[in-house]
Amino acid sequence: RMLGQILEWLYLFMSKLGIENVGICMILFTFIVNLLMFPLVLKQQKFAKMSSIMNPEIMAIQQKYKNKKVQASQQKMSMETQAVYQKYGVSPASGCLPMLITMPILFALYRVIYNIPAYVTPIYNMYTNVAESVRKLGISVSDLTNSKTYVIQNAVSAKSSALNYYIDVLGQFNQDAWDSLANTCNSKGFSSIADMVSDVGSQAFHINSFLGLNISDLPVV
């Protein structure tokens, strides 16, 4: 949620400058997150560099006690190894700790980028009216699309009519999916809803277009 809040602030700031583009926001967002993680990365790199210097000494100690399995010898090996770490001012946990902190951040970053409407209020609101109208028509979440992305699979498996699930799915629509939904609404005799779907689809295309590509489209070979 903290990363989602950062992305939302960034989107609102860019919107005030007249730039409503998810692709640009994601690039800036990635720079900001990398900047926040830089102290951890620097610490990990420092440990890796020191490890390359310490390893010959540590390996020599391990070789020295290689065939000595008694407890006293193992304790001496541990003490000598610890002395090497102290000599270079490094903790044995220094290499693991930054990674343990970084990994959850990366997983959270992936989750935010994968389901932007859930974290960016203006984008969420853009889909709200369409989601409410489609739900009133009796179109279920599973009826909306055949896509099998992680977000959509969760929405379908929930078997819920909650508005958030509709928005989760709509947030991953490409242009073909918007056109298909508009045609479905027209076929049911709801031309006004079809027009609203087309309008929101155009807005979604606008904010998702980056360098001539629609980032909601699946890449093809």
VMD Tcl script that draws the C-alpha trace (Angstrom):
set ca {
  {0.00 0.00 0.00}
  {2.90 2.34 0.67}
  {4.28 1.77 -2.84}
  {0.76 2.18 -4.24}
  {0.49 5.52 -2.42}
  {3.75 6.68 -4.00}
  {2.47 5.72 -7.46}
  {-0.82 7.54 -6.83}
  {0.96 10.73 -5.72}
  {3.15 10.52 -8.79}
  {0.13 10.07 -11.09}
  {-1.68 13.02 -9.47}
  {1.43 15.21 -9.82}
  {1.86 14.30 -13.49}
  {-1.87 14.90 -14.09}
  {-1.51 18.45 -12.80}
  {1.19 18.94 -15.45}
  {-1.26 17.69 -18.08}
  {0.42 14.30 -18.45}
  {-1.90 11.37 -17.77}
  {0.19 8.42 -18.86}
  {0.70 5.19 -16.96}
  {3.86 4.26 -18.89}
  {5.69 7.48 -17.97}
  {4.52 7.21 -14.35}
  {5.79 3.64 -14.12}
  {9.23 4.68 -15.39}
  {9.46 7.52 -12.85}
  {8.02 5.22 -10.18}
  {10.75 2.66 -10.86}
  {13.45 5.33 -10.52}
  {11.98 6.47 -7.18}
  {11.79 2.92 -5.80}
  {15.35 2.19 -6.95}
  {16.48 5.40 -5.27}
  {14.81 4.34 -2.01}
  {16.45 0.92 -2.25}
  {19.89 2.29 -3.17}
  {21.32 2.19 0.41}
  {20.44 -1.52 0.64}
  {21.91 -2.25 -2.78}
  {25.07 -0.30 -1.90}
  {25.45 -2.26 1.34}
  {25.03 -5.55 -0.50}
  {27.60 -4.55 -3.12}
  {30.02 -3.52 -0.40}
  {29.61 -6.92 1.29}
  {30.17 -8.71 -2.04}
  {33.40 -6.74 -2.58}
  {34.65 -7.45 0.94}
  {33.72 -11.13 0.55}
  {36.03 -11.44 -2.44}
  {38.85 -10.12 -0.23}
  {37.96 -12.24 2.82}
  {37.22 -15.52 1.03}
  {40.87 -16.63 0.63}
  {41.44 -16.22 4.38}
  {38.17 -17.95 5.30}
  {38.89 -20.81 2.90}
  {42.36 -21.18 4.43}
  {40.78 -21.49 7.87}
  {38.30 -24.08 6.61}
  {41.12 -26.04 4.99}
  {43.11 -25.86 8.23}
  {40.30 -27.54 10.20}
  {39.02 -29.70 7.35}
  {39.66 -33.06 9.01}
  {39.20 -31.91 12.60}
  {35.63 -32.73 13.57}
  {35.94 -32.52 17.35}
  {33.97 -29.77 19.05}
  {37.04 -27.87 20.27}
  {38.44 -27.65 16.74}
  {35.10 -26.53 15.34}
  {34.91 -23.81 18.00}
  {38.41 -22.61 17.11}
  {37.46 -22.51 13.40}
  {34.37 -20.49 14.24}
  {36.38 -18.05 16.37}
  {39.04 -17.59 13.69}
  {36.40 -17.07 11.02}
  {34.67 -14.49 13.23}
  {38.00 -12.76 13.72}
  {38.34 -12.37 9.94}
  {34.91 -10.75 9.76}
  {35.85 -8.38 12.60}
  {39.16 -7.58 10.92}
  {37.33 -6.26 7.86}
  {34.44 -4.75 9.81}
  {31.81 -6.97 8.22}
  {28.98 -8.94 9.77}
  {28.17 -12.44 8.42}
  {24.54 -11.33 8.10}
  {25.45 -8.26 6.03}
  {24.97 -10.09 2.73}
  {21.62 -11.68 3.59}
  {19.88 -8.80 5.39}
  {19.64 -6.41 2.40}
  {18.27 -9.24 0.26}
  {15.69 -10.17 2.91}
  {14.52 -6.55 2.94}
  {14.69 -6.07 -0.83}
  {12.72 -9.17 -1.86}
  {9.41 -8.18 -0.17}
  {9.74 -4.71 -1.72}
  {10.17 -6.25 -5.18}
  {7.15 -8.51 -4.68}
  {5.08 -5.51 -3.54}
  {6.32 -3.49 -6.52}
  {5.20 -6.26 -8.88}
  {1.76 -6.36 -7.25}
  {1.24 -2.59 -7.59}
  {2.31 -2.46 -11.24}
  {0.18 -5.50 -12.09}
  {-3.05 -3.97 -10.74}
  {-2.70 -0.20 -10.94}
  {-6.43 0.71 -10.56}
  {-6.45 -0.87 -7.11}
  {-3.87 1.67 -5.92}
  {-4.38 4.81 -8.04}
  {-7.73 6.43 -7.18}
  {-8.20 8.53 -10.36}
  {-7.75 5.41 -12.52}
  {-10.04 3.41 -10.24}
  {-12.72 6.11 -10.52}
  {-12.41 6.13 -14.31}
  {-13.75 2.57 -14.40}
  {-16.39 2.91 -11.66}
  {-19.44 3.95 -13.74}
  {-18.79 1.29 -16.37}
  {-18.30 -1.38 -13.71}
  {-21.55 -0.44 -11.97}
  {-23.50 -0.37 -15.24}
  {-22.13 -3.70 -16.45}
  {-22.90 -5.31 -13.11}
  {-26.51 -4.06 -13.27}
  {-26.86 -5.62 -16.72}
  {-26.20 -8.99 -15.15}
  {-22.81 -9.46 -16.82}
  {-20.58 -11.37 -14.40}
  {-16.86 -10.91 -13.88}
  {-16.18 -14.18 -15.68}
  {-18.31 -12.99 -18.64}
  {-16.13 -9.93 -19.17}
  {-13.05 -11.59 -20.60}
  {-11.31 -14.84 -21.46}
  {-7.93 -13.54 -20.34}
  {-6.11 -15.63 -17.75}
  {-3.87 -13.11 -16.00}
  {-3.22 -13.43 -12.28}
  {-5.54 -10.54 -11.40}
  {-8.41 -11.77 -13.57}
  {-8.09 -15.35 -12.33}
  {-8.42 -14.09 -8.76}
  {-11.46 -12.00 -9.67}
  {-13.17 -14.92 -11.41}
  {-12.35 -17.49 -8.72}
  {-13.79 -15.17 -6.05}
  {-17.25 -15.60 -7.63}
  {-18.24 -12.22 -6.23}
  {-20.27 -9.34 -7.61}
  {-18.19 -6.81 -5.67}
  {-17.40 -3.71 -7.71}
  {-13.66 -4.00 -7.05}
  {-13.46 -7.28 -8.97}
  {-15.12 -5.72 -12.01}
  {-12.64 -2.85 -11.89}
  {-9.72 -5.26 -11.54}
  {-10.78 -6.93 -14.79}
  {-11.59 -3.70 -16.64}
  {-8.18 -2.34 -15.65}
  {-6.56 -5.09 -17.75}
  {-8.76 -4.64 -20.83}
  {-7.11 -4.10 -24.19}
  {-8.87 -2.32 -27.05}
  {-10.42 -5.52 -28.42}
  {-11.96 -6.27 -25.03}
  {-13.47 -2.76 -24.82}
  {-14.93 -3.11 -28.31}
  {-16.36 -6.52 -27.43}
  {-17.99 -5.16 -24.25}
  {-19.50 -2.23 -26.16}
  {-20.94 -4.62 -28.75}
  {-22.41 -6.78 -25.96}
  {-24.12 -3.75 -24.41}
  {-25.49 -2.74 -27.82}
  {-26.83 -6.23 -28.44}
  {-28.73 -6.04 -25.14}
  {-30.28 -2.74 -26.25}
  {-28.30 -0.47 -23.95}
  {-26.72 1.91 -26.44}
  {-26.07 4.59 -23.80}
  {-23.99 2.15 -21.75}
  {-22.23 1.04 -24.94}
  {-21.30 4.67 -25.62}
  {-19.98 5.03 -22.06}
  {-17.94 1.85 -22.48}
  {-16.44 3.22 -25.69}
  {-15.61 6.54 -24.00}
  {-13.89 4.86 -21.05}
  {-12.10 2.53 -23.46}
  {-10.75 5.60 -25.27}
  {-9.61 7.12 -21.96}
  {-7.93 3.84 -21.01}
  {-6.19 3.72 -24.38}
  {-4.96 7.29 -23.82}
  {-3.44 6.68 -20.40}
  {-1.99 3.30 -21.40}
  {-0.42 4.40 -24.70}
  {3.34 4.77 -24.56}
  {5.71 5.23 -27.51}
  {3.01 4.09 -29.92}
  {2.18 0.96 -27.92}
  {-0.75 0.12 -25.69}
  {0.78 -1.36 -22.54}
  {-2.47 -3.23 -21.81}
  {-1.96 -5.34 -24.95}
  {-0.25 -8.69 -24.62}
  {3.10 -8.81 -26.46}
  {3.08 -10.89 -29.64}
  {5.89 -12.44 -31.66}
}
mol new
graphics top color blue
foreach p $ca { graphics top sphere $p radius 0.5 }
foreach p [lrange $ca 0 end-1] q [lrange $ca 1 end] { graphics top cylinder $p $q radius 0.2 }
display resetview
